Amino acid sequence: MAWEKRGKGLYYYRKYRVGSKVISEYVGAGAVGEMVEKLDLEERRQKDQKAKQEREQIEAMREYFDSIENIMNPVEDNIKALTKAFYLVNDYHTHKGQWRKKRHGRRE
């Protein structure tokens, strides 16, 4: 959104994108242009404020989930250790990341 000088006058235009093209939309000149400019600025301010609040909410959620993850990491490590101990005691081994029962001798 900008004032453009065309000829001897100033005119207020809105710019927006359609695909890869930028479209200029004539809004007004003089008092009408100033009034629409103020409305556009207020709308932009509200939009920016809303985006800021959304970013803050997302950041709060990230911090919350990070705190849960920090609590759960030791629990996960303990479960993995217990699972590994169980399989080793029951004569299993890992093969390409999978637990498999060991074979004892050849099958006939």
N, C-alpha and C positions, 0 to 999 in steps of 0.2 A: 504494500500500500504506500503510495507516494504521490506527492504533488509533482506535476510535470508542467513545464512551461512550453506552451504551444502558441506560437505567434506572440501576441502581447499579453495573453492571459495565463493565469495559473488554474490548473484543473486537477481534481483529485481522482486517481485511478486505483482500482484494486487489481492485483495481479494474482493469478492462480495457474496451476499447471494442469493440463489435460494431456496425459501420456507424456510425450517428450516436448510438447509445445507449451510456451508460456502465453497465457491469454491476458490481455489488458482489458479491464471493464471500466468504462467511464461511469463515475458516480455523480459528480457535480462540481460546481465551482462556487467560490465565494462562501457565504454563510452555510449553505447546504453542505458543501464539501467539508467545511470545518466541523460541522455537527456530526457528519458521518465518520469523519476521522476520529473524533472523540469516542464515538460508539465503538469503532473498530479497536481503538487502543484499550478501552475497558474490557471488551470481549477477549482480546489477546491476554490482558493481565489476568482475567479470571481463568482462562485456559492454562496459562503458565502456573498459576497457583494450584489448580487441580492436579496438574502433572507433577508438581513438587510434592503434594500430599500423597499421591499414588507411589512415587519413588520412596518416600519415607515409610509408607506401609510395607512396601516390598522389602526394604532394608530391615525393618523390624521383624518381619517373618523370617528372613534369612538368619538373623541373629538367633531367633528362637529355635529354628531347626538345627543350627550349628551347635547350640547348647545341648539339644537332645542327642545329636550325633556324638558329642564329646562324652556324654553319659553312657551311650550304648557301645562305644568302641571297646572298652575293657570287657563288657559282657560278651560281645562278639568274639573277642580273642579267647576268652575262657571256653566258650562253646566250641570253637575250632580245636582248641587243645584237648578238650574232653573227647571230641569225636575222633581225633587222630589217635589218642590213647586207646579208645575202644577198638578201633579197627586194627591197630598193631597187636593188641593183646589177642584178638580173635584171628590172627594169622592172615591179615590182608596186607597188600602192598599197593603202591600207586603206580599206574601205568598210563602215561600221557594224561595225567591229571585226574584219572579215575581210580577209585578204589576197587581192587580185584582180589579175589580169594587166591592164595598161593596154591600151586599144584605141587603135589608130593609124588615125584616119580612120573613115569609115563603111563598113559592109559592103554589098556590092551583091547 
